[in-house]
Amino acid sequence: MCGIVGYIGPRKAVPILIESMEKLEYRGYDSAGLAIPGRDSLLVLKKEGGLSALKEKLNGQGYDARAGIGHTRWATHGKPSDANAHPHTDCTGHFAVVHNGIIENYLSLKEWLQSEGGHTFCSQTDTEVLPHLVEHYYEGDLVEAVLKAVPKLEGSFAMAVISAGEPEKLVAVRQDSPLVVGLGEGEYFLASDVPAVLKHTRSIYILNDGEVAVLEAGGIQVLDLKGNKVEKEVTEIKWKAEEAEKCGYEHFMLKEIHEQPRALRDTLGGRISADGAGVVLDEVTISPEEIRGLKKVFVTACGTAYHAGLVGKYVMERLVRLPVEVDIASEFRYRQPIIGPGTLVVIISQSGETADTLAALREAKRQGARVVAVTNVVGSSVAREADDVIYTWAGPEIAVASTKAYTTQLMSMYLLALHLAALRGTLEPGERGALLAEMKNLAAKAQRVLDNSAVIREFAGEIAAGRSLFYMGRGLDYAVAMEGSLKLKEVSYIHAEAYAAGELKHGTLALIEENVPVVALATQEALFDKMVSNIQEVNARGASVLALAMEGLEEVEKVAKSVVYIPKTHPLLAPVLTVIPLQLLAYYTAVARGCDVDKPRNLAKSVTVE
């Protein structure tokens, strides 16, 4: 969702704030703004549109302020506009606030502030109640005012406050929305996500819920909501600053697609035993007895991570021989899932901050389940609250459309499944060793897929002017088809749907007519003949078919207009390779249509509100 930044130190704040906001624009790009101390008041500059609009408004003016806060917005309450852009101020312009999250009781707070204090509001946002609350409670101490205001709030929020009366101080609060503090030499940085501070420092504090950070040029202190000092451990970020840069690629999405071979190697690093016969998952501390006593597994996630969970279901049921249910996280807790002894819940989230996924995690723990998290971000809320965590080590993912996060999530699910299978005795050592050996080959095979994208580019050019596209597959291919469909929708704005190929005759065929493009996944040899028949069914209605098949299944060329082959691999592992052409198809189609690939309309990278 929205991106928050802050700086205080000896350098000019505005260039640092703008640079940091550029790193977080993937969190929201409906508007942007900043607030800095002036001589006797705050200077607030904000503008509807992307960060470029704000930079144009600044017109190269750097200002001399040594402190400030900034914001990139993804609209929730109130349409994108100058008035609804952050920062928001109080009646006097004495306080400015930037906020990520949703204040659920803002209407009642607004009415109370209007009736009790005569406060005047200028926007449609929930955020605007925050500076007015601070104004209401301010008696000369900004920290005290914030500590009095926060208990009035219901919902999720990360916020930063600056005051004209105390210009050398920033106060930040976290509750259910991410916030980190970067620790420099005589300077401090505030951000919603790590990439914003990587250029300046790799030493950070990860704020927990209910913590207040007070940043001053002379130092930083972290308090709880009662004002008591909290001792924090410094987290060292291992990402390199250049990992959050485009490095010559036209878009972050393309860069991240091409980073997948490296990311796959990093996910596996140190997790296969020296003899290649077993999985090393020291971070999963479930006892062998508890693993052998498992009766059921739930996987819950949102978006792309949900699709990784669908693949995980096939893999875990095949290898671990346990029933697996996969839930969209936003639905999980509302359907009152039956969780009892012997239940394992696997939570998947790239950011580790997705609001619905966090809520599902907490519901699972409330009911007594053991929770394993698969996430990319060290120290994220999901990582901290789960019983065990498997980090994907994908590196920073900036593009809104997730790519390398998905394939590393798949690899993590394979590792978890093999770990559980070994302890439950449901997989022969020889098959386990063969799977692990082939997993080590996936990075090189992914590179081969990336090096042969000409057919994908050509097909993208053909469909770019279209309005609709269909994906179909069976088994694991159907799960991957759903992810391919999502990617195309996200970045090209073409309507796309994925169907289980066996369901064609139950309604879907009514949508197939002359020249309708269909992407048919046919990588599973055991289901190949049936997929060929399904392709013939859509061909008979005039469809234009692009087929994805495993090497050695050349029979598909007789029924498909175009074919992309993935290197031969174990059928269970095929999704890691099959998805890459689908990612490229989405990317090249979006480019051909002139879409803003990295910042698709109406979307944000991390959905931290329900």
Steps between C-alpha positions, in 0.01 A plus 500: 500500500629852566868574550633704794847653521675729745844649559682695766869579501767741375414478126227673303186297553308560176735317258519205738122490543442509123760229441344282771150555360623385159596169662152466650284622216402139431292523820280773353513757225167686511668805654813604687598763752742611769516728803808679632554760774517860384611797708184528707268246338485183295539500125271240344531413132275236344358414162258257339669257262827314523814621668596670175217750555639591842853532361368734233336707771829516692668626182847413623461690826688302768417715804725511803295296746689218675189303590177398333241235418371379163226279357395315186128422502282208397149634542254335741287778650455780251583513130849597382522880521721777634272542802508129587876466454720467808639659714189624679507786747295629791299822507803714580749330267712431807502120458535280191436126478561228242317171542473149357200291600135562580355682802176308535339741747600818321141616445417495871833666581435765235155576643643519852781734394257722312255521787745520789776709354356666194752331274469558125574223250608548139519149355303178458767286667503311827856622556405862562367419847856420611655851494183640656523245782863595559399867500223424749738334747806717447622685811858573397627140464453326165575154633243535779239624255555199274486259795163649599364494145585141406267325752210678331568324170343179372641325194844458349753773468860599461542873531763769532445843655698821474440826687590860428555552874749212529661501153794277595282204593304233311256271679386177338254231613433150371183294540438223245677684217874466433757759606879487532760746630833522322799571725766718342795694642343802666190465281186285498258381236139389515331282240218257434741257337872426494586604139443864595797504740740254335708770331577658837514214749442129544452530877135532598251473781185311402219659699248266658132570551443748777845658476579870465829620349629846589764613250727794575831606353670404825356152525195277494286340767222246468210505745191294566159667502534574871823692440733233635832453324532192280837338434536411131732264319669626187416299188763493225355485150699281263342633180729715289379847408532421129251214540233765535610675177409418138863431403446571131163328462214709367270393782534341844262225391731390220803520729327288763390242243864468393620481862315172553793266431702680769202512736436127461861424586482726805181332623669161483830620645599292804168317503607178329726266697858450386420150373201634303267253668306723738363843580655725764229723648642595836256793513205257523505375856192277500595181679505169307226374730277798421564459127409133513183596687380748239153431364436798273668800338350839415676739264377858497617803303390776259553564130814349351591341833162324497589349163829380649289338769293316237818347359603422858176306549574267208858451614427441870214260436721306257810488722372527857170313451298743711178681403574863415253787474594829336316816604502857382611675817218753493251212520681271741387631834149583388411144407589374849758241390508178700840502664586246762792300636730388224429800275783683325432840342740632236487877444651640178572873457776674304497811719398333823268796560187414299209590728270211409781247524602631841140473617487138377824424684362642823176306463695179446708560811190592699360159418820329605655411163872480436586771247785498248557819301656525155612860445767712336543773758709442810337632814160555336183459705430156354855389576480620858160356580529156339639206695750427222609697195654399167659800330494492121809725459363639173648843568299823474207479259401847384258443212140475614450182296676224692733268307811379678309492828266239349769263374694520827177434691456187288854392584433557870183289483697218333757516779233494770319210335820296469589576861161382624502196272839386629386510861167334424661232286270561204769529233768254397854634549579441135210715378585768755858511380388518136269792576771687688750442220254639247417797726866598485475499118199734487702823506693405187184381327322824593781686326444288186132604503599865531744469212231373265217754512453577129173305467362672809584844361328416173184372669491806726498720193204305362286529813588857599207647313257243634249523780495149642720192540449156651743270678442131556678207655459187708640417841807708580466672164160634602651656815770668290241612244327696777823684576558571131150641470553725802826637362342597170209672671725686741732666252326502158136558607383229261218283633641153565357188658652165588299179475554138585513350152266217594231759570491638144182316410328623816460855379834648401479395136216749457762775526732360233452641153708585193849634580453504877849446648547201730812409697504124559737352758598141423807417709359203693575187296237291681234749389646591163264301276199653673646850454551434129131412477410821684711704259318337211170600658591870504659472155168375366348832615768707326731575794861613451703277733837555664606178670758454775635148510784299646785409266425163347128565462528621140162353409355832615634667185228324299221685683647833616575809290813577708693294756741593776696212650634493853804285583415149611470471878312305765126562447457632855765764436366615163309802643829678577589496131153518345412828668797689354363516140167613648673780693677606181175486305337736748799731493541524122126541449489787749796669332335461159185664639694790652406412857697613805641155571647557845210707627175353367190707559308460826753255647772515763779264596411426857134498606520596865131579545195276470 
